[in-house]
Amino acid sequence: MSKNSKYNYKVRFHLAKGDNYKKWQVRDMNDPDGKPSYYDPDDTRLLMVDCKLGNKPSISQKIFEGENKTVCAWVWCKQVWALPGPETRVGKQYRFNPRANPHWHTQDEKNVDNCEIEQLTTLGRGIFKHE
């Protein structure tokens, strides 16, 4: 189990080439097989509860400075549900793109790494505070 053992799931946007390219990846941290599930952002939304924005700052800083991209950020959560259709009521957006900023950020906050949020939801490829 991870050092964030109070969280049961790890969610991230999958960018590796292949069948699951540009899909949401959900990994059950308690699953002994460790196989992730994948969800198309065009027809599925994820509702995440008791969340924490995770990041490996040393890796994301290297990507920010020009190195090749690799997995370095995710959302830890206690619960996650895959639901049909897009979410229509969303609040503040949380973004992560290490080419533009080495931290999780919002429009008005430069670094929200390790921020804990009660509920997050996806809308397409974005992550938002659930309203």
FENVEN-V287367 format. One record per residue. N is the residue number from 1. PHI is phi in degrees with one decimal (NA if undefined). BURIAL is 1 if it has 24 or more other C-alpha atoms within 12 Angstrom, else 0. D_CENTER is the distance of its C-alpha to the mean C-alpha in Angstrom with 2 decimals. Layout:
N|PHI|BURIAL|D_CENTER / N|PHI|BURIAL|D_CENTER
This chain:
1|NA|0|18.58 / 2|-77.7|0|16.25 / 3|-69.0|0|17.28 / 4|-99.5|0|14.77 / 5|-66.4|0|16.86 / 6|-75.2|0|16.69 / 7|-101.8|1|13.26 / 8|-96.5|1|13.64 / 9|-132.8|1|10.29 / 10|-130.2|1|7.43 / 11|-119.2|1|4.59 / 12|-153.9|1|3.67 / 13|-89.4|1|6.07 / 14|-87.6|1|9.40 / 15|-115.1|0|12.01 / 16|-73.8|0|14.82 / 17|-59.9|0|17.93 / 18|134.6|0|19.15 / 19|-58.8|0|18.99 / 20|-104.2|0|15.22 / 21|-58.1|0|14.72 / 22|61.5|0|12.31 / 23|-120.5|1|11.09 / 24|-75.8|1|8.03 / 25|-105.7|1|8.43 / 26|-119.5|1|8.88 / 27|-115.8|1|10.91 / 28|-81.2|1|13.48 / 29|-70.6|1|14.39 / 30|-99.6|0|17.87 / 31|-80.1|0|18.65 / 32|-63.0|0|21.40 / 33|-76.9|0|20.95 / 34|69.3|0|17.32 / 35|-81.0|0|16.85 / 36|-80.0|0|13.48 / 37|-106.8|1|13.54 / 38|-125.5|1|12.56 / 39|-134.6|1|12.54 / 40|-73.5|1|13.96 / 41|-68.4|1|12.41 / 42|-77.7|0|16.09 / 43|-130.9|0|17.26 / 44|-136.3|1|14.59 / 45|-116.7|1|12.37 / 46|-108.3|1|10.12 / 47|-110.2|1|11.30 / 48|-115.0|1|9.65 / 49|-121.2|1|12.32 / 50|53.5|1|12.95 / 51|-106.2|1|9.60 / 52|-142.3|1|9.27 / 53|-83.4|1|7.28 / 54|-98.1|1|8.08 / 55|-158.7|1|9.76 / 56|-103.3|0|12.93 / 57|-59.2|1|15.01 / 58|-66.7|0|17.92 / 59|-72.5|0|16.16 / 60|-64.5|1|14.31 / 61|-64.6|1|17.77 / 62|-64.1|0|19.49 / 63|-64.8|1|17.38 / 64|-56.7|0|18.13 / 65|-86.2|0|21.73 / 66|120.3|0|21.87 / 67|-70.7|0|21.01 / 68|-63.5|0|19.33 / 69|-70.9|0|15.58 / 70|-150.6|1|14.07 / 71|-64.3|1|10.84 / 72|-147.2|1|10.29 / 73|-146.9|1|6.81 / 74|-166.1|1|3.95 / 75|-116.6|1|4.00 / 76|-83.5|1|7.58 / 77|-153.9|1|9.49 / 78|-78.2|1|13.12 / 79|-135.5|1|13.15 / 80|-147.7|1|11.36 / 81|-124.9|1|13.56 / 82|-96.1|1|13.66 / 83|-122.4|0|16.15 / 84|-72.6|0|18.31 / 85|78.2|0|18.41 / 86|-79.0|0|16.58 / 87|-77.0|1|15.99 / 88|-111.5|0|18.78 / 89|-112.4|0|18.59 / 90|-127.5|0|15.77 / 91|-111.8|0|16.04 / 92|-56.8|0|14.61 / 93|-92.4|1|11.84 / 94|-109.5|1|9.20 / 95|-121.8|1|9.01 / 96|-145.8|1|8.42 / 97|-148.2|1|11.13 / 98|-64.8|1|13.18 / 99|-70.9|0|16.19 / 100|-98.3|0|16.51 / 101|-158.7|1|15.32 / 102|-76.8|1|14.48 / 103|-128.1|1|12.52 / 104|-59.9|1|9.85 / 105|-151.9|1|12.38 / 106|-124.5|1|13.82 / 107|-61.3|0|17.05 / 108|-115.5|0|19.14 / 109|-129.0|0|17.39 / 110|-81.7|0|17.19 / 111|-147.0|0|15.21 / 112|-118.4|1|12.96 / 113|-53.6|1|11.68 / 114|67.0|0|11.98 / 115|-66.6|1|12.42 / 116|-103.4|0|12.69 / 117|-132.1|1|12.32 / 118|-60.9|0|14.20 / 119|-142.5|1|12.40 / 120|-122.6|1|9.50 / 121|-140.5|1|9.83 / 122|-101.0|1|8.98 / 123|-136.5|1|11.95 / 124|62.2|1|12.29 / 125|-93.3|1|9.72 / 126|-99.5|1|8.89 / 127|-117.6|1|7.15 / 128|-134.2|1|10.26 / 129|-67.3|1|12.19 / 130|-77.9|1|13.92 / 131|-100.5|0|17.63
